[in-house]
Amino acid sequence: MTLALWISLLGASIIISFTPGAGAINTMTNAMRLGFRGAIWGIIGQQIALLIHVIIVAAGVGLLVASSPAIFAAVRYAGAAYLVYLGVRMILSKPDVSSESTSQTRVSGRWAMVRRGILVNLLNPKAIVFFLAFTPQFIQPGQPLAPQYAIYIGTIIAVDILVMWFFFAATARSFQRFTTTVRGAKILNLVFGTLFIFVAALLLLIH
């Protein structure tokens, strides 16, 4: 990959990562619950999903998903349903602001955050379609593919981790003071739960 092509990839990756979506909302939610450092577990899950998306596209399965309305619709509805589930669960949850509860969540919730991060990004068929259109712009078929894909996915993941952690998770710090009271925690749960449902609606309505 030439330097000029990599700079284009870097710029595109930055713009994509800063675009608000389910991943950003998930990161901010995790940061408010478990702090800036704890949010990294959800971000790791989201990067695993990005890696899976690129592998799917590279293997040609993405073309099948994009060309089959039934498969695309099934994944789309599954993704929207999962986001609605997260939103409703957050809205209906009873906040526990005790330090003991936060400590237990911090220890036991890491793998749950990884799994949720994977599902939030993976159950988005538009991401597969996006990578189908995006990937060929930066992969040259006449050159060795392995190093190109390594640079490609490495750049996307590195940028997304930096943006998610140092922008969205850091931004969530300003809301953390609300989590110290039951009323504040309820308001945040309502706001971010509603955002999850809103993103689900966009996933269904925007084609």
WONOR-V144352 format. One line per field, one symbol per residue. ss: DSSP state (H for helix, E for strand, L for the rest). phi: phi as a letter, one per 40 degrees, with the letter a starting at -180 (. if undefined). burial: I if it has 16 or more other ideal C-beta (glycine too) atoms within 10 Angstrom, else O. Layout:
# WONOR-V144352
ss: ???
phi: ???
burial: ???
This chain:
# WONOR-V144352
ss: LLHHHHHHHHHHHHHHHHLLLHHHHHHHHHHHHHHHHHLHHHHHHHHHHHHHHHHHHHHLHHHHHHHLHHHHHHHHHHHHHHHHHHHHHHHHLLLLLLHHHHHHHHHHLHHHHHHHHHHHHHLLHHHHHHHHHHHLLLLLLLLLHHHHHHHHHHHHHHHHHHHHHHHHHHHHHHHHHHHHLHHHHHHHHHHHHHHHHHHHHHHHHLL
phi: .cccccccccccccccccccaccccccccccccbgdcccccccdccccccccdccccccgcdcccccbdcccccccccccccccdccccccccccbcccccccccccccccccccccccdcccbcccccccccccdcbbbdcbdcdccccccccccccccccccccbcccccdcccccccbccccccccccccccdccccccccccb
burial: IOOOIOOOIOOIIOOOIOOOIIIIIIIIIIIIIIIIOIIIIIIIIIIIIIIOIIOIIIOOOIOOIIOOOOOIOOIIOOIIOIIIOIIOOIIOOOIOOOOOOIOOIOOOIIOOIIOIIIIIIIIIIIIIIIIIOIIOOIIOOOOOOOOIIOIIIOIIIOIIIOIIIOOIIOOIOOIOOIIOOOOIIOOIIOOIIOIIIOIIOOIOOOO
